Amino acid sequence: HCTDCEGEWMLSPSGTDLKIVREHGKGDAAVRGEAKQILLYLWGRKIENLDFFGDEEVIKAWGEIGP
């Protein structure tokens, strides 16, 4: 959930790919914050001012998908 502009994205693994769709959906976990901070989190940066909801293992895994 993006807090600085309109935007919600649903991410899901698809084989060796990552499927990303711009829509509201119910997932196992959610991250809320500014768009650039969410992107940095997905690339493995430790961002302090994000809110996390849901399954902690899923949240940890999404925070480690970047190179």
VMD Tcl script that draws the C-alpha trace (Angstrom):
set ca {
  {0.00 0.00 0.00}
  {1.53 3.24 -1.14}
  {1.08 6.25 1.16}
  {2.56 9.09 -0.93}
  {0.56 8.51 -4.13}
  {-2.23 6.33 -5.46}
  {-1.03 2.78 -5.78}
  {-1.34 -0.80 -4.70}
  {0.48 -3.72 -6.24}
  {0.02 -7.45 -5.82}
  {3.21 -9.50 -6.15}
  {3.21 -13.25 -6.57}
  {5.83 -15.80 -7.61}
  {5.26 -17.51 -10.95}
  {7.86 -20.22 -11.51}
  {11.18 -18.40 -11.69}
  {9.46 -15.08 -12.47}
  {7.73 -12.48 -10.34}
  {4.20 -11.50 -11.38}
  {3.28 -7.91 -10.50}
  {-0.20 -6.49 -11.08}
  {-1.51 -3.09 -10.09}
  {-4.60 -3.95 -8.10}
  {-5.95 -4.28 -4.59}
  {-5.93 -7.84 -3.35}
  {-5.76 -9.98 -0.26}
  {-2.32 -11.52 0.23}
  {-0.42 -13.33 2.96}
  {1.43 -10.12 3.82}
  {1.36 -6.38 3.14}
  {3.84 -3.52 3.28}
  {2.73 0.10 3.63}
  {4.87 3.19 3.05}
  {6.18 5.59 0.41}
  {6.59 4.07 -3.06}
  {10.37 4.53 -3.23}
  {10.82 3.04 0.24}
  {8.79 -0.05 -0.69}
  {10.91 -0.50 -3.83}
  {14.14 -0.15 -1.84}
  {12.82 -2.70 0.67}
  {12.18 -5.19 -2.14}
  {15.80 -4.71 -3.23}
  {17.07 -5.69 0.20}
  {17.53 -2.28 1.80}
  {16.56 -2.03 5.47}
  {13.92 0.70 5.65}
  {12.72 1.71 9.11}
  {9.54 3.67 8.40}
  {7.48 0.97 6.69}
  {4.49 -0.82 8.20}
  {4.27 -4.60 7.85}
  {1.18 -6.77 8.22}
  {0.66 -10.51 7.98}
  {2.97 -13.51 7.74}
  {6.46 -12.58 8.98}
  {8.19 -15.27 6.87}
  {6.55 -13.91 3.71}
  {7.55 -10.36 4.65}
  {11.15 -11.45 5.20}
  {11.26 -13.35 1.89}
  {9.93 -10.37 -0.11}
  {12.59 -8.17 1.49}
  {15.28 -10.42 0.03}
  {14.18 -10.80 -3.61}
  {16.58 -8.19 -5.01}
  {20.14 -8.95 -6.07}
}
mol new
graphics top color blue
foreach p $ca { graphics top sphere $p radius 0.5 }
foreach p [lrange $ca 0 end-1] q [lrange $ca 1 end] { graphics top cylinder $p $q radius 0.2 }
display resetview
